[in-house]
Amino acid sequence: PIVSRPWLRGAKAHAKLAVADRRTLVVSSADLTRSGVASTIEVGLLVRGGTTPVRVAEHITELQSRRVLAPLWKGRNR
């Protein structure tokens, strides 16, 4: 949230990751859109199994509970 970082008003999160069922993790520089994946050259990492997907999911949950990571908009997307 912007109120938590007044010195970085223009900053944006650029990390892209997805965790599925706490078993599969994707970390990538690609925007997770059709054009971002199909029409740019990017690099990514796919992790299946192990503790890393679980730990990343738990980290995201913790950031959300502390309100460090929050949705930009509530309800419908813009």
Helices and strands as residue ranges (DSSP letters): G 2-4, G 6-8, E 16-20, E 24-28, H 34-38, E 44-48, H 52-65
